[in-house]
Amino acid sequence: MAAAEHAGTTGPTSGEYIQHHLHHLQKNFSFENVEQHSIVDFSLFNFDSLLYSVLLGVIGCFFLWRAASKATSGVPGRFQAAVEILSELVDNQAKGVIHNAKSRKLVSPLALTVFVWIFLMNAMDMLPVDAIPSLWHDAGPALGFNNFMRVVPTADVSTTLGLSSSVLLVCLVYNIKIKGLGGWAHELIAAPFGDHWFLYPINFLMQMIEFAAKTMSHGMRLFGNMFAGELVFMLIALMGGTWAWQFNPLTGMFWLGFGHVVAGTVWSIFHILVITLQAFIFMMLTLIYVGQAHDSH
């Protein structure tokens, strides 16, 4: 009895539980285990986010390729019909934003891939909070890793800002491709306040602020929503954990268990909408920003 009580007191506190679940499996470029001690540290990377991002990207591309390779002109199956509906939806959105048909041949499949990829990464939040981390807690050190593991890549700001920075790169390419290097350079110094030499520095500064603001908000919006959703799932898991640890049907602890089930069910159903909506918003902003790169000021 005393040993059981001692074991209970040595368990993690609520704060320690959340901190552990918010810690990434981090490596430096020599693939050594490290920990981040500053807000920005380019000497390391979050290996778990990279692993799940690449894995889910491959899975998403495989299913899209599978649908395309098995497409028939007859009555489509359910999987083919679902992919066709999704593809048509994205293409219609692209037509409303990008009027250059030649550009849409690349941008529409890109937007479709972005939607599917981000949806799959967001959907990792639907897994039980402790499922993969608990398995990794013992397996990680045995394989030479640390015991931290986060499975939602889009709850990592480095992932979302990496995605938004990639969209920025696509926009820069289309700015040069559509307007020419000289035309785009002139736009950078002549918009938005006019083509007067004394306004050139202000125009250029405003353009840089616009590019930076769009990129930051694009990535931070997705990160903020997914990070908050992940944190809510952890708090709900804590309710169930506290109830199981101090179970006594004659006390108020019963309501923690009841609240855990109800809150978990309601939040899971609502979160299905969140992960889909966030993927759609990121895709739409990608189309809008690329469409803006086609417009002249």
N, C-alpha and C positions, 0 to 999 in steps of 0.2 A: 504493500500500500504506500509506504514511504517512498519507495523507488519510483512508483508511478507518479506520485505528486512531484517528486524532484524532476522527473522527465518532463512533466507538464510545464514546470516553471522555467525550464531551459529552452523551451520552444521559442520561435521568433515572435516578437511583438507585431502588432498590426503595421507599424511603420517599417520595421525590418522586412516584413513579408512583401510590402509594396515596393520598397527600394530594391529588393532582390529581383523582383519580377520586372522592374524597369531598367535593370542593368543589362547591357549588351555583352555578347561574346565578342571581345575585341582582340584584334591582332595587329602587330606592326608589319612592315613590309618585309621583315625577315621571318614572318609567320610565328612570332613569339607571343605568348600571352602577355597582354599589357592592360592597363586601366587608364581611362581618360581622366585628367585632373584639371583641365581647363575647358572653357566653353567651346573654343575652336582649337582643334588639334589635327593637323594634316599628316602627322607621323603615324597614324593608325587608322583602321577602318573597322566598321561593325560587320564582322564575318557572318553573323546570323542573318542580318538584313540582306547582305549580298547573296548568300546561299539561297534563301527562300525567294528572293526576287528573280534570280536566274532560273531556278527550278520551276517557278510558276509561269515565267515567261515562256519557257520551253513547252510546258504543258498547254498553255493557251495557244501558242503557234501550232502545236501538233493537232489540236482539235479543230482549229480553223483550216489547216491543211487537209485534215481528214474529211471535213465537210465539203471542201472544194473538190477533192479528188473523187469523192463518191457521189457528186451531184449528178442528177439525171434530169432529163427533159420531161419525164412523166410526173406522176403524182409523187411529191417528195415525202420522205419519212419525217417523223417528228423532229429529229435532230437537224436534218437538212432544212426543214421549214423554219425552225427556230433561228438558225444561223442566217437564212435568207431574210427573215423579218428584221433581224438586228442589222444586217448589212444594208438593207434598204432604208432603215431608219437613219443610220449614220450618213448614207449617201444623200438623203433628202436634206438633212441638216447642213451638209457640206455645200449643196447646191444653193441654199439660201444665204450662205456667207461668202463662198468663193465662186466667183462667176467665170473664172478661167477654167474651161473644161479640161485643158491639158494638165493643169496643176492638180485638179481633182483626181486624176488617175493615180497619183501618188498620195495625196493628202487623205483621201477617203479611206483607203486601206490602212494608212498610218493611224487615223483616228479610231478606226475599228479595233486595231491592235491595242491602242492605248486604253480603250474602254475595257476590253476583255482582260488585259493584264492587270489594270488597277482594280477591277472588280475581284479578280482572284486573290490579289494581295489583301484587299480589304476583307474578303470572306474568311481569311485565316483567323479573324477576330471571333468567328462563330465557334471555333474549337473550344473545348473546356479550358479554362485558364491554366490549370495545373497539369494538363495532360502531357504535353511534350516537355515542359520544364522539369517535371518530376522524374520523367524517364532519363532526361539528360543530366540530372543532378548527380547521379552515380556513374553514368556512362561517360560523361564528359571528362572528368579527371582520369578515368581509366584509359582514355584515348589520348591523353596529353593536353586536353583543353581545360579551361576553367568550367565551373558549373553554372554559368549564366546562359540563358537562352530566351530570346524574344522571337516570336513567330509572326508578328504582323509588320511587314516591311514598311507599310505606309504610316505606321506610328513612329517611324524614325525620321527625323527632320532631314538627315543626310540623303535619304532615299527620295523624299518628295522634292527637295530642292535640286537634287540631281535630275529628276524628271523634268522639272520646270526649266532648268538650265538647258536641257536638251531641246525643249520647245523653243527657247530663246535662240539657240543655234539654228534651228530650222527657219525661224523668222528672219534671221540675219541673212541666211542663204537666199531666201526668196526675195528679200529686199534688193539684194544685188542682182539676182537673176532677172527680176521683173523690171527694175528701174535702171539697171546698169550701175557700175561702181560710181561713176561721176554723178548720175542723177540722184542716187541715194546719199552721196556725200553732200550734195547741194541741199537736199531735204533736211539733213541733220543740222545745217547751220541756218536754213531759211524758214523753218517751221518751228513753232506755231505763230510767231509774232511778226513775220514779214521778212522780205528780202532786202534788208538794209544792213550795211556792213557793221554798224555800231550795235546791232542786235544779235550778231552772229554768236558771241560767247554765251549770251543768255539763252538763245535758241538751242545751242549745243548742250548746255547744262540741263535744260528742260527735257531734251530728248533722252539724255542719259538717266535722268531721274525716272522718266516714264518707263524705260526698259527695265531698270532695276526694280521699280515698284511692281510692275506686272509680273516679273519673275518671282519676286519674294512672296507676293500675295497668292500667286498661283500655287506655289508649293506649300506655303504656310497654312492655307485654307484646308487642304487635304490633311496635312499633318495634325492640325488642331482638332479636327473632327474625329479622326481615328485614334489619336492619343486619348482624347476625352472618353471615347467609347471603351477603349481598353481599360482605362482607369475605373470606369463604372462597373465593368465586369469583375475587376479585382475587389472592389468594395462589396459587391454582392457575394462573391466567393468568401469573403471574410465573415459575412453574416452566417453562412452555412458552417464554416469552420468553427466559429465560436459556439454555435448551437451544438455541434457534434462533440466538441471538447467538454462542454459543461452541461451535457444533456440531463434534464430533469423535467419530466412532463408536468410536475406540480408547480413549477416556477414560471416566471415570465419568459424564460429562455425558449419556451415552445414557440413564441411568436417570432423569434429570430429564424427558426427553421421554416416556419410558414412564410415569413417575408422573403426568405432566400428563394423559395420555390416560385412564389408569385412574381417577385421583382425580376428574377432570372428569366422567367417565361415572357413577361411583358417586354423587358428590354431586348431580349433576343428577337422577338417578332418585330419590334420597332427598328432594331439595328439592321434588319434585312433591307429596309427602306433606306437607311443611312448609307450603307455600303454601296448600294446601287446608285443612289442619288449623287454621292460624291464621285463615283467613277464617271457618271454622265456629265457632271459639272466640269470636271477636269478635261474631259473630251471636248465639250462645247467651247471652253476657254481656249483650248488648243486650236480649234477651228477658227475662232474669232481672231486670235492673235495672228495666225497665218493669213487670214483674210485681210487684216489690217496691213500686213506687209505687201499686199497686192495693190493697196490704194495709195494714190499720190496726194500729197498735201500742197 
